[in-house]
Amino acid sequence: MAVPIARVFRLLCPLADIFTLAQHPFRWPGGFRAKRGSAPTRHGRFAYEFTSRVERALGAYAHPPAESARPTGQDNPLPLSNSVRPLDNKLLASLPRDDFELLAPVLTALSLAQGIVLAEPGDEFDHVYFPHSGMLSLLAVMKDGKAIETATVGREGIVGGMAGLGLYKSLVRVVVQLPITASRISASHFRKAADKSDAVRNLCINFNEVLLSQARVTAACNAMHLTEARFCRWLLRSADRTASNTVTLTQELLAEMLGVRRTSVTEVASRIQGAGAISYSRGVIKILDRSALESLVCECYQTLLNQQAELA
Ligand SMILES: [Zn+2]
C-alpha cells in the first residue's frame, strides 16, 4: 500500500515550525519565538499554543523568587481600610476641586508589598497609580536580564500617568521598592478624565518631565559616581520618602537598584557602617548618623531635591 506522503508531511510540519521558530531571537507574544515580520503559520500557532499549555502545566509561568519575573500588582492587591486618603498623594491634592472630582468616584485604595512588579517593559498599564506612601522604582532592563534604577516615584508622583495622553505602554520595569499604599484608577477612566480636564492633562506632562529630569541625573550618577555615594543617595531619598530612619530592603533588590553584584552591596554597606553612618543587618538598614551619611553622598542627592522643588 502506498504511503500517503502528503499526510506524513503534514504531521511533520509542526515539528519543522517549532525548530524554525526557535532559531529566531524575536519573541512572539506569550513566550514562543517567531521570525521578525513573519506572521505565524497555522502550525506555528498550534505549536505556540501547545507549548504554552505544556509550559503552564510544568509551572513555567509560576513566579520564582529570584531575579526573573515576580508577581504583578494585579495578582494580589491588598484591600485597605477607609483611613487611606487620596489627597495624601501630592498630585491629586494639587488638582482643583472640579478636576479632582472627575477622578475621585473611580479611585480605589490598595496596598502593595515590597518586590511586586507592576509592569515590565512593553506591558500596557491597565491602571494608573497615585502612591500615598512608600516608593516605586523604574528600572531600565537589559536583554540579559540585568536592570538598573533610572527613577523613583513616591507620594509626589504617579505611575502610568502617560496613559492620560493615550500612551499606555510601559518602557521600564516598575517595582514596588518600599511597600506602598496608593489610589488606583483604570487607565481608560484616567484617559477620559484627561480628555475633559486641562489640569489632569498638565499633571501627566509635568510629572513626565520630573521623571525625565530624574533619569538624566541618575544616568550621570550611575556612570560617574562610586557605588558607595550612590548607595547613600538612594538611602537618603528612601528615608525622606518614608519619613523614617529605618529602611528594609533585601540585598537582591539593593543590588538590582544600584546595578551591582550582591557582594558589592555587602562591601559598600560594611564600609558605610564602619563610618558609623548606618547599621545594616538582615536587610534592615538603620540610619544612625544622618550628617555622616550626607557627607558621603554625591551631589546628585541635592540636585534631585532641587529639581523636584522646581518642578513641583
Ligand atoms: Zn551621584
Boltz pocket constraint, residues with backbone or C-beta under 6 A from the ligand:
constraints:
  - pocket:
      binder: B
      contacts: [[A, 217], [A, 220], [A, 221], [A, 222], [A, 225], [A, 229], [A, 230], [A, 233], [A, 298], [A, 299], [A, 300], [A, 301]]
      max_distance: 6.0
